[in-house]
Amino acid sequence: MMGEPRQKTILVTGCSSGIGAYCARALKSEGWQVIASARTKDHISELNADGIEAFRLDYADTASITDFHEQAMAATGGRCDALFNNGGYGQVGAIEDLPVAALRAQFEANFFGYHELTRKVIPVMRAQGHGRIVQCSSILGLVPMRFRGAYNASKHALEGLSVTLAMELEGSGIHVSLIEPGAIVSRFRANALKHFHRNIDIGNSVHRQDYQDQLHRLEKQEQSNSGKLGPEAVHKVLRHALTASRPRYHYAVTREARLGVLARRLLPARLFYPWLARQV
Ligand SMILES: NC(=O)c1ccc[n+]([C@@H]2O[C@H](COP(=O)([O-])OP(=O)(O)OC[C@H]3O[C@@H](n4cnc5c(N)ncnc54)[C@H](OP(=O)(O)O)[C@@H]3O)[C@@H](O)[C@H]2O)c1
């Protein structure tokens, strides 16, 4: 006798706002068992109020990653069909102004934490014979921009790690995809502004004039969503990465992101980098 198809399970990180908050709810409404993560009790309660199981995870805190994974496996009966590593933030500041601690913190959140959680789910997926790992990268993981060196580096590292992982998992039934969004409506710029003020000596930098442009960009974009796509644009490609029989390695989201990928492919570096350097 044929039973009901089993509910698929997915772990989604960084669900307090933006892309994660949207995708967790959208996936739940599509029938997934979503195990979400956030960093505060209030955000966990908000997710619970919408019927989503949620536990604390901070990528910078190894114990929280272990606890999250254990709680998630208890909630799913030890199954994990998919992982969406999504949580993270942007650290603005010129490379020469960037304290090593701020760079390390950027990598803890955007890179090492992803690796730690991914290593925990791979054995589960190998035992099942299938799985989808989707990494939220950025167009800045492929095309760097000035004054985002820490973030560029963390996402470039994620690209390298994840493509390598995809090749190593070839034939295992586990697929790895990277999503590379351009500007998406979320709390990303508001949060980046906080890290910028916290870690960079803006007023005493040789780049203080350029920093005014960065402050203006972050403040303006925080106030206005014009020209930006909503998180549903990321959810659309996430769904493809999770369900297509042949998911893609890369999903650039937004017209600007796709143009960036194309320009990098077509233009020689001596034209591309000086052009990039003129962008704010
Ligand atoms: N929005 C964009 O334009 C854009 C473009 C390209 C890529 N992305 C990527 O998209 C992902 C989601 O960002 P978003 O746009 O949705 O921004 P967001 O609204 O700021 O959401 C970021 C989420 O990540 C969480 N987070 C931050 N640091 C974390 C850590 N150490 N451990 C675990 N979670 C952490 C945040 O939690 P708290 O609330 O606790 O801080 C929040 O839930 C990020 O990886 C970002 O790099 C965004």
The ligand as a MOL file (V3000), in Angstrom:
LIG
                    3D

  0  0  0     0  0            999 V3000
M  V30 BEGIN CTAB
M  V30 COUNTS 48 52 0 0 0
M  V30 BEGIN ATOM
M  V30 1 N 19.7180 41.9980 0.9920 0
M  V30 2 C 20.6400 42.0420 0.0670 0
M  V30 3 O 20.7060 43.0170 -0.7140 0
M  V30 4 C 21.6100 40.8910 -0.0910 0
M  V30 5 C 22.3760 40.8380 -1.2600 0
M  V30 6 C 23.2670 39.7910 -1.4270 0
M  V30 7 C 23.3730 38.8050 -0.4530 0
M  V30 8 N 22.6160 38.8820 0.6760 0 CHG=1
M  V30 9 C 22.7770 37.8140 1.6710 0
M  V30 10 O 21.5140 37.3650 2.0680 0
M  V30 11 C 21.6020 36.7660 3.3630 0
M  V30 12 C 20.4380 37.2450 4.1990 0
M  V30 13 O 20.5310 38.6450 4.3850 0
M  V30 14 P 19.2690 39.6140 4.3070 0
M  V30 15 O 19.4010 40.4240 3.0910 0
M  V30 16 O 18.0240 38.8750 4.5570 0 CHG=-1
M  V30 17 O 19.6260 40.5980 5.5240 0
M  V30 18 P 18.9880 40.7620 6.9780 0
M  V30 19 O 17.5590 41.1870 6.8760 0
M  V30 20 O 19.9540 41.6290 7.7110 0
M  V30 21 O 18.9880 39.2880 7.5720 0
M  V30 22 C 20.1860 38.6700 7.9500 0
M  V30 23 C 19.8850 37.5080 8.8730 0
M  V30 24 O 21.1310 36.9040 9.2310 0
M  V30 25 C 21.1920 36.8230 10.6430 0
M  V30 26 N 22.5670 36.8420 11.1350 0
M  V30 27 C 23.4460 37.8620 11.2020 0
M  V30 28 N 24.5900 37.4790 11.7760 0
M  V30 29 C 24.4190 36.1650 12.1030 0
M  V30 30 C 25.2260 35.1940 12.7620 0
M  V30 31 N 26.4300 35.4970 13.2690 0
M  V30 32 N 24.7350 33.9520 12.9360 0
M  V30 33 C 23.4990 33.6220 12.4950 0
M  V30 34 N 22.6820 34.5060 11.8680 0
M  V30 35 C 23.1400 35.7520 11.6850 0
M  V30 36 C 20.3910 38.0170 11.1430 0
M  V30 37 O 20.0370 37.8450 12.4950 0
M  V30 38 P 19.9350 39.0670 13.5530 0
M  V30 39 O 18.5940 39.7040 13.3300 0
M  V30 40 O 20.0510 38.4060 14.8670 0
M  V30 41 O 21.0820 40.0010 13.2500 0
M  V30 42 C 19.2270 37.9580 10.1710 0
M  V30 43 O 18.3140 36.9510 10.5810 0
M  V30 44 C 22.9780 37.1340 3.9050 0
M  V30 45 O 23.8360 36.0080 3.7950 0
M  V30 46 C 23.4330 38.2350 2.9670 0
M  V30 47 O 24.8440 38.2770 2.8570 0
M  V30 48 C 21.7410 39.8970 0.8780 0
M  V30 END ATOM
M  V30 BEGIN BOND
M  V30 1 1 1 2
M  V30 2 2 2 3
M  V30 3 1 2 4
M  V30 4 1 4 5
M  V30 5 2 4 48
M  V30 6 2 5 6
M  V30 7 1 6 7
M  V30 8 2 7 8
M  V30 9 1 8 9
M  V30 10 1 8 48
M  V30 11 1 9 10
M  V30 12 1 9 46
M  V30 13 1 10 11
M  V30 14 1 11 12
M  V30 15 1 11 44
M  V30 16 1 12 13
M  V30 17 1 13 14
M  V30 18 2 14 15
M  V30 19 1 14 16
M  V30 20 1 14 17
M  V30 21 1 17 18
M  V30 22 2 18 19
M  V30 23 1 18 20
M  V30 24 1 18 21
M  V30 25 1 21 22
M  V30 26 1 22 23
M  V30 27 1 23 24
M  V30 28 1 23 42
M  V30 29 1 24 25
M  V30 30 1 25 26
M  V30 31 1 25 36
M  V30 32 1 26 27
M  V30 33 1 26 35
M  V30 34 2 27 28
M  V30 35 1 28 29
M  V30 36 1 29 30
M  V30 37 2 29 35
M  V30 38 1 30 31
M  V30 39 2 30 32
M  V30 40 1 32 33
M  V30 41 2 33 34
M  V30 42 1 34 35
M  V30 43 1 36 37
M  V30 44 1 36 42
M  V30 45 1 37 38
M  V30 46 2 38 39
M  V30 47 1 38 40
M  V30 48 1 38 41
M  V30 49 1 42 43
M  V30 50 1 44 45
M  V30 51 1 44 46
M  V30 52 1 46 47
M  V30 END BOND
M  V30 END CTAB
M  END
